[in-house]
Amino acid sequence: MKAKPLLYYRTKEEIEAYRKKPAIEKLRWLEAQMEFFYKAMPKKAKEIRDKLKRGEL
């Protein structure tokens, strides 16, 4: 069976509400998401990501 793609939907109202939020709030949310993904990331993926950030790859 072929897997369905993961889709992410937001209503126009939700998008408009997000647009009205201050930039600092959006950046804090983004930072929290990046911290979560980094903590959940496998060790090998972290090593590759860190090498990319340092310009070693």
N, C-alpha and C positions, 0 to 999 in steps of 0.2 A: 504494500500500500504506500502510495506517495504521500509524504508529509506536507501538510499545508504550511505556507509561510506565516511567520508571526507578523501580524499587522497591528499597528498602533493608531488608534483614531482619537481625535479630539473634536469637539463641537466648535462652531464659530464662537460661541459664548465663552467656552473655556479658553480658547486662544486669545480672545479679547481681554479676558481677565488676567491672563499671563502677561500680556503686553503692557498692562497698566501697573504691574508690580515694579518697584524700584530696581535699578540695575544691581545694586548691592545684594538684594534678596535673591535675584536670579543667580548671581555668582556664588553665593553661599550654598544654594541648592546644587549647583554644578560641582562645587568642591566636595560636598558630601557624597554625591554620586561617584565621583572619581575615587574617593577614599574607599568607598564600599567595593567598587570593582577591583581596586588594587588588592584589597584584603582577600577577596574571593578568587583572585587570579592564581592559577597554578604556578609553582615555583619557577619552572622553566620559562613560562611566559613573562614573569617578572624580570628574569635575567635578560631576556631578549629586549624587553621594553627599556630597561635601564641602560643597556648597551646602546640602543638607538638614541636615547636622550643624551648620552655622553659622546655620541658621534663615532662610536667604535664599530658600527655596522653600516 
